[in-house]
Amino acid sequence: MTERLRGYAEVVSAATLWGSSGIFAVHLFRLGLPPESVALLRPLVGTVVLLMVVGLTARGALGVGRRGLLTLAGGGGLAIGVFQMAYQLSTDAVGVPSTVAMLYLAPAIVAVASGPLLGEWPDRTRWVLLAVTLSGVWLTVFGADEVPATFGSSGLLWGTLAGVSYGAYTLFGRFAAPRYGSIPTVVYSSLGSCLFLGAVVPLTSGGLVLPSSGAAWTLLIAFGVLTIAVAHFLFFDALAHIDASRASIATAIEPVVAAALATWLLSQGLRPIGWVGIALVVAGVAGVGWTTRVSAPES
């Protein structure tokens, strides 16, 4: 498997895990955890697991120097921390479909910014695939049964911020992972996000609320391990091998997974327009995979 195909497979795997985020979050809210606490506890659990695994298997990989540490913990930590807060608050305010709709401003932001910031200018094929994929995302979101996608002022604010910060940490990961390595990028960025959220959450919610039952703790630990420790490692490792716009389009498989899980676990099916949207997303993501396969020998 070429490096590009490996990166593409890792992005799709990470996005598949992220597709379960809304299910985890909704159930944790129902078990009494406020969104601000979930925003902190989720990356905290994931970061603790990352530190344990890396400490046992690859401790030497964490040496990046003071400047690298400040870059990764500061820049990556800020981008991920803002995203975590905005995503949970948007999910609580307007639900999963509306949040996902706003979240997928990110691929457009990445496609526009990756040229001037990273020197990775998307070609015409990439723009077409982006348009197909984003159209599919929105049709999937608005084709959900029993979950009307409505935007209030708070939902619009938090959802837009989630999309912008998602794009920001995709761009940051593409900058940092090839320079510092995947392991330092994911570990120090996750650690920085915990420090940021640890300072912000008490100011915005009045204090951290811990799970009150074994079921809530189990759900939280699974949430952190799968969608932070595993998914972030896969995503940042992928960004060491493929360009930012390609990775960002491939993450659009996330709402397909979210829709499938909502249908199965929450009895929130899709109207026909939603299934058309899923078909477009799959076509767009598959198109990115095909262009990755075609262009890989040239690299």
N, C-alpha and C positions, 0 to 999 in steps of 0.2 A: 504494500500500500504506500503510495507516495505521501509526502508530507502534507500536500494540499488536501488529498482525500482523507487523510487521518484527521486534519483539522476540521473538515466539513462534517465528518462522522461525530467528532467530539461536540461541535456546536449543536447538532441535531439532538444528541443525547442529553446535553445540558438543557436545551429548550424543552425536551420531553419531561425532564424532572421539574422544571419551572412551571410546566403546565399544571402540576398538582398544587401549586401554591395557593390558589384561591380556595380549593377544597379544605386544605389545612387551616387557612386563616379563618374561614367562615366557622368551622367547627370550634376553633379556639375562642373566637368571639362568643359563641353560644355557651362555652364553658366558663365564661366570666372574665377572660383576659381582654383588657382594652387594647386597641390597635397600637398605641404608643409602646406598651409593654411587649407586645408581639414583635414590633419593629426592632427592639433591642435584644430580646431573648433569643430570637431566631438566629441572628448572626453570632451572638455570644456562644450559643451551643455549638454552632458549626465551627467557630474559631477554636474553641477548646479541643474539639476533635481533631482539627487540622494540626494544632500544635502537638498533640499527643502522637499522632501518626508520624509527622515529620521529625519530631524529636527522637523517635525510635528508629526511623529508617533513613533519614536524609538530613541530619542536623547540619552537616557541612555545607549544604546547599543554601543556607540562609545568610551567608556572609556577603553583604552588598555594600558595606561601608556606610558612614554616617549620611552622606548625601543621598545614597540610594534608599536608605531607611526613611529619611524625611520625605523623599519623593513618593515612595510607595505608600507609606502610612498617611501622609498628608493628602496628596492628590487622590489616590485610590480610595483612601478611607472616607474622604469628604464625598466623593461621587457615590460610593456605595451606601454610605450613611444617609445621605439625602434621599436616595432612591428608596431605601427600606422604609423610612418614615413616610414619604409621600405615597408609596404603594399601599401600605396598610391603612393610612387615613383615607385614601380614595376608595379602597375596597369597603371600608366601614361606612363611608358617606353615600356611595352610589352603587355599590355592588361590584361583582366581578366583571360582568360584560362591559359596563361603561369604563371601568378602569383599564381593561385590556384594550378597548378602542383607543383611549388616549395614550396608553403605553406604546402603541405601535406608531406613534409619531417618530420613535427612535430610528427606524431604518432610514427614513427620509432625512433626518438630521445627520446621521452618520454618512449617508451618500453625499450630501452637500458639503459636509465639513472635512471628509477624509482627503479630498483633493488638496485644498490649500494647507491643511494641517499636517498631513502625512505623505503628501505626494502620490496618493493612490486615487487616480481619477477614474471613476466608473465609466465603462464604455456604453455604447448605445444598448447593447443586449442587456447589460446590468440594469439600466434604467427601465427597460420594458419589463423585466422580471420583477423589479421593485414595484412598478405600478400594478401588475397582475396580483402580486402577493398582498399588497396593502388593500386592494379592492376586495380580495378574498377575506382578509381579516375583518374588515368592516361589515361585510355581508354575513359572516359567521356570527359576529357580535350581535348584530341587529336581527338575526334570524333565530335568536334563542327564545324558546317558549317560557312564559311565566316569569321572565326576568327582563322587564322593560328597561332599555338603556336610557336613562334620564340624566341630564346634567344640571345640577344646581351650581351656584357660584363656588361653593367649597369643593364639589366634585370636579369642576372644571379646573380649579387652581391646583388641587393635589394631583389630578390625573395628568395635567400638562407637565407639572414638575416631575412626575414619575417618568414620563416619556423623555424629557430633556436630560434628566440625570442618568437614565438607562443608556441613552446615546453617549453621554459624557464618559461613562465608565467603559463602554465599548471602545471608544477612541483612546482612552487612557490605557486600557489593556493592550491595544495594538501597539502603542508607543512603548509601554514598559516591559511586556513579556519578552520580546526579542532581545532587549538590552540587559535585563536583570534575571531572566529565567522565570518559568511558570510558577515554581514553588515559592520563591520569595515574593513574587507579585501577589499571589492569592493569599499567602499567610499575612504579610504586612498590610495589605489593603483591607483584609477582613479585620485584623486587629485595630487598624486605624478607625474603621467604621464603628467598632464597639466603643472606642474611646469617645468618638464624636457623639454617638447616641447616648452614652452614659452621662454626658454633660447636658444634652438637650432634653432627654425624656423627663427628668425631674422638673425642668422648667415649664414644660408644656402640659404635663398630665398630673403633676402633684406627687409623683412617686411611682416606683416600680411595683407592679402587681405580679406576684408569682402564682403559678398554677396551684389550685387547691385540691387536686385529686390525682391519683395515680394515672388515670386515663389521660388527663390533661398533660401531665409530665411526659408520658409515652408519646403522645401526639406531637408535643413540642420538640422532643429529642429527634424523632423521625423527621420532622419538618426541617430542623437545623442541619442534620447530617446529610439528608438527600439534596436539599435545595440550596445549601450554602457550601458545606465541605466538599461534597462530590461534584455538584453542578458548577461551582465557581472554579474548581481545579480544571475540569474539562474545558470550560469556556476560556479561561486565561491561557491554558496550554494550546488551545486551538488558535488563539490570536498570535501565537508565536509562529504559526505556519500559514495562515491565510489572511487576506486583507480585510479591513474592518467592514466595508460595505457588503462583501460576500457573507461574512459571518452574521451581520445584522439581519440580512434578508433570510438567512437560514433559520434564525431564531423564531421566525413567524410560524413555525410548526407548533409553537407553544399554545396558541388559542385553539388549534385543532385538538390537541390533547385535553385542554381545559374543557372544551365542549363535549368531548367523549366522556370524560369523567363526570361532568355535571349531569349528562344524560343518564349515566349508570348509577351514580351515587346520590344525586339530588333530585332525580326525576324531572330534570329540566331539559326537555327535548329540543330539537331544532325544527323550525318550519322549512319548507323546501328551499327558500332563499338562503338559509343557513348552510344547507348541504352544498348548494352551488358555491358558496363562499369557501367551504372546506376544500372543494375540488380545485378552486383557483389557488388557494394557499399551497396545496400539495403540488400543483403544477409549477408554481413559482419556485418553491424550494427544490423540487426535482430538477428544474431548469438550472438552478445554481449548481447543483451537484453535477449535472451533465457538463456545464461549462468548466467546472473544476476538473473533471476527468479529461476533457478534451485538451485543456491548456496545461495540464500537469506535465506531460512529456517535454513541452517546450521549456519548462523551468529547470 
